[in-house]
Amino acid sequence: MAKYDKSMEYISQTQTLIGQQRKRLVDQDTGEVIEVDQITKRALGQKQFWKIYLMDFLQVLGGFEYKQLDVLIYILEHTEAANNTFIGTYRSLEKSVGVSYDTVRRTITLLQGKGFLKKVSNGVYQVSPTIMMKGSEHKKSLLLNYFNDKEQEPQKED
């Protein structure tokens, strides 16, 4: 019978529990009993990676100028994983990225035209889950339903 060391250490940076226990294993060929230390690492809130659908993403990148890529990178880095939304006005992007208002306007217009962004309201955009998302396929289908249901007239940015 295995003896368990009930001490488990929680590491917050990686959201994992790490523990150790002593196990007795039997060699099937010789019948020899071997005692070993088993180290257990259990991820609690497994951090998920962003999924980028390459072919669709490459189509989005086509036709971008250098400064427009800076705006896109900022949007990618600041998209909320829970609901695929990016929050930022043209003016806040202009200041944060260090590009002109016109560059921000042209970039957002281009991203909307390519189906990467959909405007939810002034300063709030949803990134298409068919191009980029974080989470399961079930979450993707929920986000996609929301993305496709938001058929709104383009509104003028402040």
C-alpha positions as CSV (number, residue, x, y, z in Angstrom):
1,M,0.0,0.0,0.0
2,A,1.3,3.5,-0.9
3,K,2.1,6.0,1.8
4,Y,0.9,9.5,0.8
5,D,2.6,12.7,1.8
6,K,-0.3,15.0,2.2
7,S,1.7,18.1,1.9
8,M,1.0,19.8,-1.4
9,E,2.6,23.1,-2.3
10,Y,0.6,25.6,-4.4
11,I,2.6,27.8,-6.8
12,S,0.5,30.8,-7.8
13,Q,2.6,31.9,-10.8
14,T,1.9,28.7,-12.6
15,Q,-1.4,27.8,-10.8
16,T,-0.2,24.3,-10.0
17,L,-0.1,22.0,-7.0
18,I,3.0,20.0,-6.5
19,G,3.3,17.0,-4.2
20,Q,5.2,13.9,-3.6
21,Q,4.2,10.4,-2.5
22,R,6.0,7.0,-2.0
23,K,4.8,4.1,-4.2
24,R,5.6,0.4,-4.4
25,L,5.8,-1.0,-7.8
26,V,6.0,-4.7,-8.8
27,D,8.2,-5.7,-11.7
28,Q,6.0,-8.0,-13.8
29,D,8.9,-10.1,-15.0
30,T,10.8,-10.7,-11.7
31,G,8.2,-10.1,-9.1
32,E,10.6,-7.7,-7.4
33,V,9.0,-4.9,-5.3
34,I,10.5,-1.5,-5.9
35,E,9.8,1.6,-3.8
36,V,9.8,4.9,-5.8
37,D,9.0,8.5,-5.2
38,Q,6.2,9.8,-7.4
39,I,6.1,13.5,-7.9
40,T,2.7,14.9,-8.8
41,K,2.1,18.1,-10.6
42,R,-1.5,19.1,-11.2
43,A,-2.4,22.3,-13.1
44,L,-5.4,23.9,-11.6
45,G,-6.3,26.7,-14.0
46,Q,-4.5,25.5,-17.0
47,K,-3.4,28.6,-18.9
48,Q,-4.6,28.3,-22.5
49,F,-2.8,29.6,-25.5
50,W,-4.2,32.0,-28.0
51,K,-5.3,30.1,-31.2
52,I,-4.5,31.9,-34.4
53,Y,-6.0,30.4,-37.5
54,L,-3.1,31.0,-39.8
55,M,-4.6,31.2,-43.3
56,D,-7.3,33.7,-42.1
57,F,-4.8,35.7,-40.1
58,L,-2.4,35.9,-43.0
59,Q,-5.2,37.3,-45.1
60,V,-5.7,40.0,-42.5
61,L,-2.1,41.0,-42.6
62,G,-2.1,41.5,-46.4
63,G,-1.9,45.2,-47.4
64,F,-0.7,46.6,-44.1
65,E,1.7,49.5,-43.8
66,Y,4.5,49.4,-41.2
67,K,2.7,51.8,-38.7
68,Q,-0.6,50.0,-39.2
69,L,1.1,46.8,-38.0
70,D,2.0,48.6,-34.7
71,V,-1.8,49.3,-34.2
72,L,-2.6,45.6,-35.0
73,I,0.0,44.4,-32.6
74,Y,-1.3,46.6,-29.8
75,I,-4.9,45.3,-30.4
76,L,-3.6,41.7,-30.4
77,E,-1.8,42.3,-27.1
78,H,-4.8,44.0,-25.4
79,T,-7.7,41.8,-26.6
80,E,-9.6,40.4,-23.6
81,A,-9.5,36.6,-23.7
82,A,-12.8,36.1,-21.9
83,N,-14.9,37.6,-24.6
84,N,-12.5,38.4,-27.5
85,T,-13.1,42.2,-27.1
86,F,-10.7,45.0,-27.5
87,I,-11.5,48.3,-25.8
88,G,-9.9,51.5,-27.1
89,T,-10.9,54.6,-28.9
90,Y,-9.1,56.1,-31.8
91,R,-7.6,58.7,-29.6
92,S,-6.4,56.2,-26.9
93,L,-4.8,54.1,-29.6
94,E,-3.1,57.1,-31.1
95,K,-1.5,57.9,-27.8
96,S,-0.7,54.4,-26.7
97,V,0.8,53.3,-30.0
98,G,2.4,56.6,-31.0
99,V,0.9,56.8,-34.5
100,S,-1.4,59.4,-36.1
101,Y,-5.1,59.5,-35.7
102,D,-5.4,58.9,-39.5
103,T,-3.3,55.7,-39.2
104,V,-5.5,54.4,-36.4
105,R,-8.7,55.2,-38.4
106,R,-7.3,53.5,-41.6
107,T,-6.1,50.5,-39.6
108,I,-9.5,49.9,-37.8
109,T,-11.4,50.4,-41.1
110,L,-9.1,47.9,-42.8
111,L,-9.5,45.4,-39.9
112,Q,-13.3,45.8,-40.1
113,G,-13.3,45.4,-43.8
114,K,-11.2,42.1,-43.6
115,G,-13.6,40.7,-40.9
116,F,-11.0,40.8,-38.1
117,L,-12.9,43.4,-36.0
118,K,-16.6,44.1,-35.6
119,K,-17.6,47.3,-33.8
120,V,-19.8,46.7,-30.8
121,S,-20.0,50.3,-29.7
122,N,-17.7,53.4,-29.8
123,G,-14.3,52.2,-28.6
124,V,-15.4,48.5,-28.2
125,Y,-14.6,45.9,-30.8
126,Q,-14.9,42.2,-31.0
127,V,-12.1,40.2,-32.6
128,S,-13.4,37.4,-34.9
129,P,-13.1,34.0,-33.2
130,T,-12.6,32.4,-36.6
131,I,-9.3,34.3,-36.8
132,M,-8.1,34.5,-33.2
133,M,-9.4,33.2,-29.9
134,K,-8.5,31.7,-26.6
135,G,-10.3,28.7,-25.2
136,S,-12.3,25.6,-26.2
137,E,-14.2,24.9,-29.4
138,H,-17.4,25.3,-27.4
139,K,-16.3,28.8,-26.4
140,K,-15.5,29.5,-30.0
141,S,-19.0,28.6,-31.1
142,L,-20.5,30.8,-28.4
143,L,-18.3,33.7,-29.4
144,L,-19.0,33.1,-33.1
145,N,-22.8,33.3,-32.5
146,Y,-22.3,36.6,-30.7
147,F,-19.9,37.9,-33.4
148,N,-22.3,37.0,-36.2
149,D,-25.4,38.4,-34.3
150,K,-23.9,41.9,-33.9
151,E,-24.9,43.3,-37.3
152,Q,-24.7,47.0,-36.6
153,E,-24.4,50.0,-38.8
154,P,-20.9,51.5,-38.7
155,Q,-20.9,54.5,-36.3
156,K,-18.6,57.5,-36.6
157,E,-15.8,57.4,-34.0
158,D,-15.4,60.3,-31.6
